[in-house]
Amino acid sequence: MNQESTIWIYDTTLRDGSQGEGISLSLEDKLKIARQLDRMGVPFIEGGWPGANPKDVQFFWRLQEEPLKTSKVVAFCSTRRPNLAAAEDKMLQAILAAGTQWVTIFGKSWDLHVKETLKTSLDENLAMIRDTIEYLRSQGRKVIYDAEHWFDGYKHNSEYAVKTIRTALEAGAEWLVLCDTNGGTLPHEVSQIITEIMAGFPELNSSDSVRLGIHTHNDSGTAVANAIAAVMSGATMVQGTINGYGERCGNANLCTLIPNLQLKLGYHCLADQQLGQLSPTSRLISEIVNLAPDDHAPFVGRSAFAHKAGVHVSAVAKNPLTYEHIQPELIGNQRRIVISDQSGLSNVLHYAAKFGINLGKQDVSCRQILEKLKALENEGYQFEAAEASFELLMRSILEPGKQLFQLKGFQVHCDIHQEIDNPASKALATIKVEVDGKNLLEVAEANGPVAALDLALRKALVKFYPEIANFNLADYKVRILDGSAGTAAKTRVLVESTNGVERWTTVGVSVNILDASYQAVVEGMEYGLLLQTLNKNKVSITN
């Protein structure tokens, strides 16, 4: 693509994104994210405000020792303080010490902020912008100027707002970035205002020495739409964050913005191979910041290309274009067929093939599986997040009579201490099972009733199935299905298990939370044993 179609992506996850509620990044977290963004080919990565805290200082030092391969790391700072020479401002000395080629400086565009926040004159604010940029340029730095509160400033006093970016341009800024800091501007306003700015600044149309950028927040739910409107009106830099992290309602979500610009509008943001890293990058960074990934996020969400209704599944099997607006692989995602009470035979056949089960549409068992599925989901079971339980259900219908053990009964006793100095609790579980005609009685103690029940069951079964010793509970989730019933409500339990290599999820439903937990725990063990058998069969076939 030609230069005119290139959009320069500027990631501010490490600075603006980290201001989001619930996000706290360590130095190592920031380095991991920066290196992943570098691998993805993001042109600009804003690393933080050197001097604002020791962690950001150390971040820039570490990158001086081990530089990124392709991305430009950017230091961020405000203009000099009022009535102080730029060369004497310690904030700017910290910026220079960070050693970055590029520096982003933000200044006030809205006269309200100049008067009430900075408590200075409009002329002094212009001097602050000019002196700061000229000083940094004299020290060999390239400057991106973020015009803070630009759109609000323009709407309230357009003449002064224009003076601020004209001052930045004349002082030597290479990028003028218009910021919707409060996130209250709508796309039609963005288009109109940027069109007016492009018309009033011929330099933005005729020179590569200065270009226009956009920085949007999502307080009106239009951050991505505003950024797209800005690009279509002439902006060539887009600032945003991975997963839309940021203060209040967040920033423009680059995981949504980049594929829209590149795949829908034909702009060049990332190389094709790097675009394919978008979904894995989204999930990796969500893990690093310790926030659950948004399964329903556009493009990169786990459900973005999930198909549940039987009609949809059947159509997608014939031609994915029927219900998919792009190929999921282009952004590193994948198609998923969801099994639920909305399913048809196509869903069942898809999962049969996935599980390695030979099943045809005309097979009586196929209809039986579908009917059983819908009956169970009507009772409160959910197999969308418990594929292991659905495979066990499918195999139980196809191979009736196979049972690893039979439950004869269990009891759980909880000893709870409510004293302030002794808040601990203990649970004692007793379980009786029959395996190969033998009755086994075991007891176990643990911190909670489910853990005690799991441990007692393991002790009973491990003598017959030693592989169980390698299984562990990885996660446990409880959902109340009918809250109006109070403590008598039906409960759904999801249990995630692992053998250290693979992970699988099973489900149990009951008005008794321990019974629901038992169901899910047992199926977790059964599926783990099934995996062992299937893996052994694969090895023997290969040999």
N, C-alpha and C positions, 0 to 999 in steps of 0.2 A: 504494500500500500504506500501511497505517497505521503509526504510529510504532513500535508494539510489534514489527512484523516487520522493522524495519531493523537490519542488522548493520553496525557501523562498522568499516571496514577500516583497519588500521594497518600500514603498510609499514615494515619495518626493514632493507631491503636495503642501504641506505647505511651502516648501522652494524653490526648483527648479521650481515647477509649478507656484508659485506666481511671478516669474520673467518674466512670459509671458506678452507681451504687452496688456494693457487693464485690467489687473487683479490687484486688490488691496484688500487685506483681512484685515478686522478688527480683533481684538482679539477674539471677539465672533464668527466671521466667522471661524477662525482657530479652535476654540474649537468645534464648530458644526461639522466641517469636520473630525476632529480627532475622535470624538465620533462615527460618522457614520462608519469610517474605522475600528474602534475598534469592532463595532457590526458586521461588515463583516468579522472579523477574520484576518485582515492583520497583519502578524507577526511583521513587523517593520514600524514605522511611524516617518519619519524625521520631527521634529517640527520647525526647524529653527536654526539660528546662535545666541545663547545667547551672549549678549554684543554688537552685531552689531546694535541693536535698542531696545528701551524700550519695544516694543510690544512683541518681542520674549522672553525677560526676564520674562515678566508678564505671557506669555503663559506657560512657564515651572513651574513658581510658582503655577499657578492655577492647573496644573496637579499634582503637589506635594500634594496639598490640596484635590483634587478629582481625584485619579489615574484612568487610563484606566483599563478595566477589563481583557483583554487578550493581547492586543498589547504592544510591547515594544516601548516607545517613545525614540527617538534618538536625541541627540544634535549634531550640525554640526559645524566644525571649520577647519581652515587651520593648517598646521604645525607651529611651533614657528617661529618667525622672525629670519633673519640671525644674527649671532653673539650675540645671547641673550640666556641665560639659560632658559630651558622650565619652570622651577619653578618660574622664574621671569617675565614670559610673562603674562600680564594681560588678554589677550584673553583666555588663558587656565584656569585662575582663574575663569572667567565667565562661562566657560564650567563646571567646577567642581561645581560651585554654582547652576547650573541648576538641579543637583541632579539625573541625569539619569544614569542608569546602563550601557547603551551602548552609545558610542561616535563614530561619524564618522569624521575622519581626512582626509583631502585631501592634497596631495603633488604633486610636479612636476615630471613628467616622461620624459618630452621632454627637451633635453638639450638647445633647442632654448629658452624656457621659463625661464630656470634657468639663462642663461646668460643675456637675454634681458629684462625679466620682474622682476625677483628677483635681478638682478645685483649682483650675487654672484657666487662662484665657484661650480663646480660639486660635489666636496668633501663636501663642506659646506651644500649643499642641502641634501646629504645623511645623514649628521649629524643631520640636522633639522628633518628629518623623524624619525631617530632612537631615538633621545632625547625626542621628543614629545610623541611617543608611549610608550617608557619606563617610562616616567614620569606619564602618565595617568594610565598605568598598576600598577605603584607603589601606586597610589591613589585608587586602587580597581575598576577601570573602565575596561570594555571590549571594544575593539577597532575594528572598521571596517575601513580599509584603502582604500580610493578612490584614485586610481592612475590616476590623471587628465592628459588628453591628451595622454593617454597610447598608443593608436594605432598609432597616428602620431609620437610619440616619438620612438616607436618600429620600424616603417618603416624608420626613419631617422638615428637612432643610437640604434640598438637593444641591444647592449652590455650594454649601460648605462641604458636603460629602464628596463632591467632585474635586474640590480643592485639595482634600487629603490625599486622594490617589494621584492627582496631578503632581503634588509635591513629592510623593514616593517615586513616581516615574522620573521626574527631573533629577532626583537625588541618586538614581542609578539602580533602582530595583529591576530585576529581570522578569519577575512575575508579579502581577497585581491580582490578588485573590479576594473576591468579594464574598463576605461571610454573612450568612443568615443566622447570627449567633443565638437569637431567641427562638428560632424555628417557627416563626409565625407567618412567614411569607408563603404565598401560594404560587403554583407554576405559571399562571398567566401573568402575574406580577414580575416574576423572575425574567420571563421572556421579554416583556416590555422594557424593563429597566436595563437589561444587558444590551438589548438592541439599541437603546438610546446611548449607552456608554460606548458601544462599538462605533456608532456614528460620530460621537463627539471626540473620539480618540483615534485618529487615522493611523497612528503608530501601531495600534493593535491589529490592523488589517494588512499593513504593508511591510512589517519588519519582524525578523526573528529575534531581535534584541530584547523585546518585551512582549509578554503574552498575558492573557487573562485566565484566571482560574475561579473555581467555585467551591465554597465550603458551606454545607447545609446541615442543619439539625432537624430532628424528626418530631418536634413538639406538635405539629399539625398533621403528622402522619404522611408528609409529602416530601421528605428529604431526598429520596431517590428520584421522584418525579421532578423536583426542583433542579436537581443536578442534571438530569437529562434535558430539561428545558434550557438550562444554561449552556450546555454543550451544543445544542441545536441552534442556539443564538450566537455562538461564537467562542465560548470558553474552551480552552484546550488542556486545562489541568482540572482534575477532580480530586478533592480531598475527602477522605472518609475512613471508616474503620471496618475491620473484619467483624462480621456478625452484627454490625450496627451498634457496637458498644459505645457508650458515652454518657455524659452527664444528662440527668433528667430522663428524657425519652430516647436519648442516643443520637448518633450521627448517621449520615448517609451510609447505608450498608453496602460495602464494596462487593460482597458476595451476590448481591442482587444487581447492583449497578453495572459491574464489569460485563457480565453476560448479556445484559440488555443492550449496552452500548456496542459490544463486539458482534454478538450473534444476531441481534435484531436490527441494528442501525448501521452496521458495516464499518464502525470505527475500529481502529487497531489499539488495543490496550495491552495485551500480553501475547506472546507466541502461543501457538495452538497447544503445544505440549505443556506449557506452563499453565494455560487456562484449564487443562485437565487436572491440575493439582488443586483447583479451587475448593471442591467439596472436602477432600482430606485435610486441607489447610483450615477450613472452617471448623471441622471437628477437633483437630489437634489443638487449636487455640482455645476452643471452648473447654477442653480438658485442662489446659494450662491455667486458665483463669478460674477454673473450678466452678463453672456454670454449666448446667445441663444444656446440651445442644437443643435448638428449636427444631423438632421433628417436622414442623409444618412451614419452615422457612422456604421461600421461593428458591428454586434451582438447587440449593445444597442440602435441603432438609431431607431426612430419611423418608418422609412421606411425599416428597415433591413429585415422585414418579411411581407412587404406590397406587395400585388399582384394586378396588374392592368389589364393586358391583359386577355381577356375572356378565351382564351385557358388555361392560367395558373390557373385562378380561378377554372375552371372546373376540371382540373387535381388535384389541391390541395384539393378540396372537396372530391375527391376519395381517395387520398393518399398524405399526406403532403410531403413525401420524394421526390415527383416528382420535386418540386421547392424549397425545404428548406433543407439546408445542416445540420442543427441541429434542435432540438425542441426548439422553442423560449422560452418556459417556463423554460428551464434549466438555463437560465441566466436572468430570470425575465422579459423577453419581451413577446410580444404577436403578434399573426398573425392579419394582417389587410387586408381587401378586399377594394381596392380603386375603386371608381366609377368615370368614365371618358369616353372620346370618344373612348378609347381603349376597353371599356367594352363589355361583351357579356351578354346573358341572365343569366348566372350563377352569375354575379355581381349583377344584379337587384334582383334575387331571394335571394341572401345572405342578401341584405339590407332590403328586404321586411320582411324576418324572423327577422332581427335585430330590425326593427321598429314595430314588432308585427302585421304585415299585412299578411293575408292569401292569397298567390298568387302562382299560379301554372305555370309551364313552358308553358303549352298550352293555358293559358289565353291570349285573344286578348290584354288585357290591358298591359301585360308584354312587348309585342312587341311595343306597343304605347309609353310606358315609355322609352324604349331603344332608339327609334327613336327621341323622344323629347329631351332626354338627349344629343344625338350626335348633333342634330341641335343647341341646346343652346351652347354647348361647341365650336362649329364651329363659333359662334358669339362672343366668348370670355369668356363665363361663365366657371367657374372651381369649380367642386363640391368635389374635393379631400379634400379641407380644409373647405368645407361648407356643411357638412352632413345635417344640419338642413334645408337648402334650398332644398336639394334633397328630403328629406322626405316630405316637403310641395309640391314639384312638383309631387311626386308619389301620394300623397293623392288627389291632385287637379284633376288628371286624373281618379283616381278610384272613386272620389266623386265630379263630376263636379257641378258647380252652387253654391257651398258654398262660401260666401264672407262676411267677417266681416264688411267691409266698402268699400266705393268707393271714390276714389280721384276725386275732382272736379277741383283742381288746387292749385298751391302754388307759392309764390314769396319770394325771399330772397334779402334783401338790406344790403350791407356792408358799414360801415362807418370806414374808415381807416385813422389813424393819423400817419403821417410820421415824425413828429417833433422828434428830438433827446430826448427832455425832456418829450415827451408824445407819446410813441410808441404804445399805446394800440389801439385795434380795437374792434368794436362792430358789431354784425349782428342782423338784425330784420327779422324774418320769419313770413309770413302770409299764412295760409293754410285753405282750404275749403274741407270738406269731407261730405259724406252722410252716415248716419247710421240709419238703420230701417226706411228709407223714410224721415229722418229729415236732413236738411242741417245745418252744423255747421261751423262757421267761428271763427278761433282763431289766436292769434298773440303772439309771444314770442321773447325775446331778450336774447342773450348769447354772449360769447366771439368769437365764430366762427359760420359760416353758417350752418354746419351740426348739431352742438349742438343746435342752435336756431330752426332749422327744427324739430329735435327730440323733443324738449321741446314743440313746438306748437302742434305737432301731439299728444303728450301725453295729453295735456290739452283738446284737442278735444275728445279723446277716453276714457279717464279715467272715465267719467260720465257713460259710458255704460259698460266699462270693468275695474273695479276698481283694478283688479290684476296688471294692467300695472304700477301702482305706485311703485310696488316692483321690476320692471325691471330696469337695468342700463346698459349703454354702458361700456364694459370692455376694448375693444381694437378696433382700427380703422386702416386699412391698405389700401393703394392705390397702384395700379400697372398700369403703362402705357403699353398698349398692342401693339401699333404700333408707336414706337417712331419717325419713319420717317415722320409721319403726323404732327409733331410739336404740336402746341396748339390745333389742331383739332383731336388729337389722341383719340382713344377709351380708356376708363378707366374702370378698374375693381376694385371694392371696397369690402373689406371683413370687416364685423362688428361682433365683438364678444360681446354677451350679457350675462347677468347673472341675476338670481333671488335671489342671495345670497347663493344658494345651488348648482345649476347646471349651466353650461356654454354651450353656443351653438353659432355656427358661421353661418352667412348668407352672400349671395353674391348678388351684383348688377353690371350691366354692361351698359354703355352708353357713347356717345361722350360728354355728359354733366356730369361733376363730381358730381353735386348736384343731378341730376336724379339718377345716379348710387348709390349715398349715400342713397337717399330716398328709393330706392328699397330694399337695404340691411337692413335699419333701420326698414322698415315696416315688412319685413319678420321676423326680429328678434322679433318684438312684436307678430306677428301671431304665431310664433313657441312657444314663451313663453306661450301664451294662450292655445295652443294645449297641451303643457306639463301639464298645470294645469288640463285640462280636462282628459288627460290620467291618471294622478296621482290620480284624484278623482275616476275614474272608477276602478283603481286597488284596492283602499281602499274599495270601495263598494262591489267588488267581494270577497275580503278577508273576509269582515264582513258577 
